[in-house]
Amino acid sequence: MTLNRREFIFKTATATAASTAVAAAGGLALWPNRVFGQASTGGSATPELLEDAREAPTRLGIDNRIWNWRKDAAPGAMPANYYEASLSEWPSFGGLPGDLSCEVVIIGGGLLGASTALHLAEAGVDVVLIEKDHIGSGASGRNGGQMTPGLARWEAGTMLDNLSLADARRLWRFASVEAMDVIDGLRARHHFECDRKRGHITAAVHAGHMGALVENADARLRLGDSGVKIIGRHELKDQYVKSDIYFGAAIDSTGGQVHPLALLRGMVHGFVKLGGRVYDGTQALAIQEAPGSTLVTTEKGAITARKAVVLAVHSSTFQFMPGSSTTVPFFTYVAVTPPLPHPVRELLPADMPVYDTQLQIDYYRAVRNNRLLFGGQGTGNSWSPRDVNNYLLDRIKTVFPQLEKPELEYSWSGISDLTLNGATDSRKSAGDIPVYMVHGWSGHGVAQTVRIGRAISDDLTGRNNDFTMLTRFDHAGIPLGRHISPVAIPLIKGALGVMGMINPADMVSF
């Protein structure tokens, strides 16, 4: 059976918030006065994937809580992570030149912001996109690159348990086939490459987890999705993953993998070609409603939006949202090996990415030039490169002992966030000039982020009410959510770990 963690996480997080409330101070000062909820030339070069990663310093300004590491990098240097190093140089756009006016302002240059901007530009809407650092500095340029169906942690069974059959089928299609199709359509229309590959594996680390994989495949079939095949340990090892630690797997033809920074840059490039305006190094300070418009104030000027504002800043939404946060942030880690001494196909014959079913999941896939990308862990405090590298090397040796002495060439950290009920938190304000906001991806948002960007565009242009469907989920507030993760996440993981030892056949992942 699958362990339902939502009520447990809610109680733990709420109790932790209460215990830390006295120690925290301050408030949200960026919402005064009932604040709610010519084309760019920089970045105009087509993003190009290189045959292999190059040694280079990062050109992306990143959050000071996270880091990049590269073997043999000079002390104190901040090297490019693998994704940035495996792409051609890409010029910055430059900051906002002063006060501007447009139809829609998008705050945040990640996958959500870029997808929304590009789809709106395709519909003929005048859009300005601003990014406080550089395009790809945040989670959109630092994730594992695996594309899985579902709305964050809401899989098919969760949708059936919480929605009518018709609504569950609609939401599942939105978050699965349509999400993948939107990405493929953008690639075809705007002629960019992002190492898009199809297929995904969920590998069971315990025999009891096979039942949960069967239940999920059955739930997907109930929703009209026959894209999952359940296989045993021998077929898995012979044809998919050359490892002895798994008991079987679900083979998903809908999922896949992608170079996330290439996908992001490809969308931004398409947006610029259509006349979109992009300004990086431009941080939004406040969003203020006014009669007939909404004003976005930055350090370099103000932008007046005549139709809407889209808040696509992931882990910084607390700066603009009134009331309690609905997410808890956590740190994630990814690494890439040097080119392996033997063909990576000897490890992953089908060239599909893998998630496993342990509490703290491993995820991995082959990338260019015979390298292995491997990620795992979710922590409340940021781990050091040394600790991360030791952990991931140990996991690689556990999964693939035939590598004998694996090494890492790149590793990096990132920040994601989770909601208590596992679904993304999607909102639209009620004003004449609405503010759209989505966050809470729980580490599973690559494909769905792009799909939701299209849903925002469709809502604004009146094509459909897909975004309204996403706003109907109730999300409990987490007082001091961003402050409690160093305490709450270890407590939650520890308690779930104990429960897993008592009932190892229960499948739950963090």
TAFENNOR-V802698 format. One record per backbone hydrogen bond with DSSP energy under -0.5 kcal/mol. NH is the residue of the N-H (numbers start at 1). CO is the residue of the C=O. E is the energy in kcal/mol with one decimal. If there is no record, write none. Layout:
nh->NH co->CO e->E
nh->NH co->CO e->E
This chain:
nh->3 co->507 e->-1.2
nh->5 co->3 e->-0.8
nh->9 co->5 e->-3.0
nh->10 co->6 e->-2.5
nh->11 co->7 e->-2.3
nh->12 co->8 e->-2.4
nh->13 co->9 e->-3.1
nh->14 co->10 e->-2.5
nh->15 co->11 e->-2.3
nh->16 co->12 e->-2.3
nh->17 co->13 e->-2.6
nh->18 co->14 e->-2.2
nh->19 co->15 e->-1.8
nh->20 co->16 e->-1.5
nh->21 co->17 e->-1.1
nh->24 co->20 e->-1.1
nh->29 co->27 e->-0.8
nh->35 co->31 e->-0.6
nh->40 co->276 e->-1.5
nh->44 co->41 e->-1.2
nh->50 co->86 e->-2.6
nh->54 co->85 e->-2.0
nh->56 co->54 e->-0.6
nh->58 co->78 e->-2.5
nh->61 co->59 e->-0.5
nh->62 co->60 e->-0.5
nh->66 co->63 e->-1.8
nh->69 co->411 e->-3.0
nh->71 co->409 e->-2.4
nh->73 co->70 e->-2.1
nh->77 co->74 e->-2.2
nh->79 co->77 e->-0.6
nh->80 co->56 e->-2.8
nh->85 co->81 e->-2.7
nh->86 co->82 e->-1.4
nh->87 co->84 e->-1.4
nh->88 co->48 e->-2.3
nh->100 co->302 e->-2.2
nh->102 co->304 e->-2.5
nh->103 co->126 e->-1.4
nh->104 co->126 e->-1.9
nh->105 co->308 e->-1.8
nh->106 co->128 e->-2.8
nh->107 co->310 e->-3.0
nh->108 co->106 e->-0.7
nh->108 co->130 e->-3.3
nh->110 co->312 e->-0.5
nh->114 co->110 e->-3.0
nh->115 co->111 e->-2.4
nh->116 co->112 e->-2.4
nh->117 co->113 e->-2.6
nh->118 co->114 e->-2.7
nh->119 co->115 e->-2.6
nh->120 co->116 e->-2.4
nh->121 co->117 e->-2.5
nh->122 co->118 e->-2.4
nh->123 co->119 e->-1.1
nh->124 co->121 e->-1.7
nh->125 co->120 e->-2.4
nh->127 co->125 e->-0.7
nh->128 co->104 e->-2.3
nh->129 co->277 e->-3.0
nh->130 co->106 e->-2.8
nh->131 co->279 e->-2.2
nh->134 co->61 e->-0.6
nh->136 co->109 e->-0.5
nh->137 co->134 e->-2.3
nh->141 co->138 e->-1.7
nh->142 co->139 e->-1.6
nh->143 co->139 e->-0.8
nh->147 co->256 e->-3.0
nh->148 co->146 e->-0.6
nh->150 co->175 e->-1.4
nh->151 co->154 e->-1.8
nh->152 co->150 e->-0.9
nh->152 co->444 e->-0.7
nh->153 co->422 e->-2.6
nh->154 co->151 e->-2.2
nh->154 co->422 e->-0.5
nh->155 co->153 e->-0.9
nh->159 co->155 e->-2.0
nh->160 co->156 e->-2.2
nh->161 co->157 e->-2.0
nh->162 co->158 e->-1.2
nh->163 co->159 e->-1.9
nh->168 co->164 e->-3.0
nh->169 co->165 e->-2.5
nh->170 co->166 e->-2.1
nh->171 co->167 e->-2.7
nh->172 co->168 e->-2.7
nh->173 co->169 e->-2.3
nh->174 co->170 e->-2.3
nh->175 co->171 e->-2.3
nh->176 co->172 e->-0.5
nh->176 co->173 e->-1.0
nh->178 co->173 e->-2.3
nh->180 co->176 e->-2.1
nh->181 co->177 e->-2.6
nh->182 co->178 e->-2.5
nh->183 co->179 e->-1.4
nh->184 co->180 e->-2.2
nh->185 co->181 e->-2.7
nh->186 co->182 e->-2.3
nh->187 co->183 e->-2.3
nh->188 co->184 e->-2.1
nh->189 co->185 e->-2.5
nh->190 co->186 e->-2.4
nh->191 co->187 e->-1.0
nh->192 co->187 e->-0.9
nh->197 co->257 e->-2.2
nh->199 co->255 e->-3.0
nh->200 co->252 e->-1.8
nh->201 co->353 e->-2.2
nh->202 co->250 e->-2.2
nh->203 co->201 e->-0.6
nh->203 co->355 e->-3.0
nh->204 co->248 e->-2.6
nh->209 co->206 e->-1.6
nh->210 co->207 e->-1.3
nh->211 co->208 e->-0.7
nh->212 co->208 e->-0.6
nh->213 co->209 e->-1.9
nh->214 co->210 e->-2.3
nh->215 co->211 e->-2.4
nh->216 co->212 e->-2.3
nh->217 co->213 e->-2.2
nh->218 co->214 e->-2.6
nh->219 co->215 e->-2.5
nh->220 co->216 e->-2.4
nh->221 co->217 e->-2.0
nh->222 co->218 e->-2.1
nh->223 co->219 e->-1.2
nh->224 co->221 e->-1.7
nh->225 co->220 e->-3.0
nh->226 co->224 e->-0.6
nh->229 co->251 e->-2.3
nh->231 co->249 e->-2.6
nh->233 co->247 e->-0.7
nh->236 co->232 e->-2.2
nh->237 co->233 e->-2.3
nh->238 co->234 e->-2.6
nh->239 co->235 e->-2.4
nh->240 co->236 e->-2.3
nh->241 co->236 e->-2.7
nh->242 co->347 e->-2.7
nh->243 co->241 e->-2.1
nh->247 co->204 e->-2.5
nh->249 co->231 e->-2.0
nh->250 co->202 e->-2.3
nh->251 co->229 e->-3.5
nh->251 co->249 e->-0.5
nh->252 co->200 e->-3.4
nh->252 co->250 e->-0.7
nh->253 co->227 e->-2.9
nh->253 co->251 e->-0.6
nh->256 co->147 e->-2.6
nh->257 co->197 e->-2.3
nh->258 co->145 e->-2.3
nh->259 co->194 e->-3.4
nh->260 co->258 e->-1.0
nh->263 co->259 e->-2.2
nh->264 co->260 e->-2.4
nh->265 co->261 e->-2.7
nh->266 co->262 e->-2.4
nh->267 co->263 e->-2.0
nh->268 co->264 e->-2.3
nh->269 co->265 e->-2.7
nh->270 co->266 e->-2.1
nh->271 co->267 e->-2.3
nh->272 co->268 e->-2.5
nh->273 co->269 e->-2.3
nh->274 co->270 e->-1.3
nh->275 co->272 e->-2.1
nh->276 co->271 e->-2.5
nh->277 co->127 e->-1.7
nh->279 co->129 e->-2.4
nh->280 co->94 e->-1.1
nh->281 co->131 e->-0.5
nh->281 co->133 e->-1.8
nh->282 co->131 e->-2.6
nh->285 co->297 e->-3.9
nh->286 co->297 e->-1.3
nh->287 co->30 e->-0.8
nh->288 co->295 e->-3.1
nh->290 co->293 e->-2.4
nh->293 co->290 e->-2.0
nh->294 co->305 e->-2.0
nh->295 co->288 e->-3.4
nh->296 co->303 e->-2.8
nh->297 co->286 e->-2.3
nh->297 co->295 e->-0.6
nh->298 co->301 e->-2.2
nh->299 co->283 e->-1.0
nh->301 co->298 e->-0.8
nh->303 co->296 e->-2.7
nh->304 co->100 e->-2.5
nh->305 co->294 e->-3.1
nh->305 co->303 e->-0.6
nh->306 co->102 e->-2.1
nh->306 co->304 e->-0.5
nh->307 co->103 e->-3.0
nh->308 co->103 e->-1.7
nh->309 co->434 e->-2.3
nh->310 co->105 e->-2.7
nh->311 co->309 e->-0.5
nh->311 co->436 e->-3.5
nh->312 co->107 e->-2.7
nh->312 co->310 e->-0.8
nh->316 co->313 e->-1.5
nh->317 co->314 e->-1.1
nh->319 co->316 e->-1.7
nh->320 co->317 e->-2.0
nh->321 co->317 e->-1.4
nh->325 co->478 e->-0.6
nh->328 co->418 e->-2.1
nh->330 co->416 e->-2.4
nh->331 co->379 e->-3.1
nh->332 co->414 e->-2.3
nh->333 co->377 e->-0.6
nh->334 co->412 e->-2.2
nh->335 co->374 e->-2.2
nh->336 co->410 e->-2.4
nh->337 co->372 e->-2.2
nh->340 co->370 e->-2.9
nh->346 co->343 e->-2.1
nh->347 co->344 e->-1.7
nh->348 co->344 e->-2.3
nh->350 co->240 e->-0.5
nh->351 co->348 e->-1.7
nh->353 co->199 e->-0.7
nh->354 co->364 e->-2.7
nh->355 co->201 e->-2.5
nh->356 co->362 e->-1.5
nh->357 co->203 e->-1.1
nh->361 co->359 e->-0.9
nh->363 co->375 e->-2.1
nh->364 co->354 e->-1.9
nh->365 co->373 e->-2.0
nh->367 co->371 e->-2.2
nh->371 co->367 e->-1.3
nh->371 co->368 e->-0.5
nh->373 co->365 e->-3.0
nh->374 co->335 e->-2.9
nh->375 co->363 e->-3.3
nh->376 co->333 e->-1.8
nh->377 co->361 e->-0.7
nh->379 co->331 e->-1.8
nh->388 co->384 e->-2.5
nh->389 co->385 e->-3.0
nh->390 co->386 e->-2.4
nh->391 co->387 e->-2.2
nh->392 co->388 e->-2.9
nh->393 co->389 e->-2.5
nh->394 co->390 e->-1.9
nh->395 co->391 e->-2.0
nh->396 co->392 e->-2.5
nh->397 co->393 e->-2.3
nh->398 co->394 e->-1.7
nh->399 co->395 e->-2.4
nh->400 co->396 e->-3.3
nh->403 co->400 e->-2.0
nh->404 co->401 e->-1.7
nh->405 co->403 e->-2.3
nh->409 co->336 e->-2.8
nh->410 co->336 e->-2.1
nh->411 co->69 e->-2.2
nh->412 co->334 e->-2.3
nh->413 co->67 e->-2.1
nh->414 co->332 e->-1.9
nh->416 co->330 e->-2.9
nh->418 co->328 e->-2.1
nh->420 co->326 e->-0.5
nh->425 co->439 e->-3.1
nh->426 co->424 e->-0.8
nh->426 co->470 e->-0.6
nh->427 co->437 e->-3.1
nh->429 co->435 e->-2.2
nh->434 co->307 e->-0.6
nh->434 co->432 e->-0.7
nh->436 co->309 e->-2.8
nh->436 co->434 e->-0.5
nh->437 co->427 e->-2.2
nh->438 co->311 e->-1.0
nh->439 co->425 e->-1.7
nh->442 co->417 e->-3.4
nh->444 co->441 e->-2.2
nh->449 co->445 e->-2.4
nh->450 co->446 e->-1.0
nh->451 co->447 e->-1.9
nh->452 co->448 e->-2.7
nh->453 co->449 e->-1.8
nh->454 co->450 e->-1.5
nh->455 co->451 e->-1.8
nh->456 co->452 e->-2.4
nh->457 co->453 e->-1.9
nh->458 co->454 e->-3.0
nh->459 co->455 e->-2.2
nh->460 co->456 e->-2.4
nh->461 co->457 e->-2.1
nh->462 co->458 e->-0.5
nh->462 co->459 e->-0.7
nh->463 co->458 e->-2.4
nh->464 co->458 e->-0.7
nh->469 co->465 e->-1.5
nh->470 co->466 e->-1.1
nh->471 co->467 e->-1.1
nh->471 co->468 e->-0.6
nh->472 co->469 e->-0.9
nh->473 co->470 e->-0.7
nh->478 co->325 e->-4.5
nh->479 co->477 e->-0.5
nh->481 co->478 e->-1.8
nh->483 co->480 e->-1.6
nh->484 co->480 e->-1.4
nh->485 co->481 e->-0.6
nh->487 co->484 e->-1.5
nh->488 co->484 e->-3.7
nh->489 co->485 e->-1.7
nh->490 co->485 e->-0.5
nh->491 co->487 e->-1.6
nh->492 co->488 e->-2.9
nh->493 co->489 e->-2.8
nh->494 co->490 e->-2.6
nh->495 co->491 e->-2.6
nh->496 co->492 e->-2.8
nh->497 co->493 e->-2.3
nh->498 co->494 e->-2.1
nh->499 co->495 e->-2.4
nh->500 co->496 e->-2.3
nh->501 co->497 e->-1.8
nh->502 co->498 e->-1.9
nh->503 co->499 e->-2.4
nh->504 co->501 e->-0.5
nh->506 co->503 e->-2.1
nh->507 co->1 e->-1.8
nh->508 co->506 e->-0.6
nh->510 co->359 e->-3.5
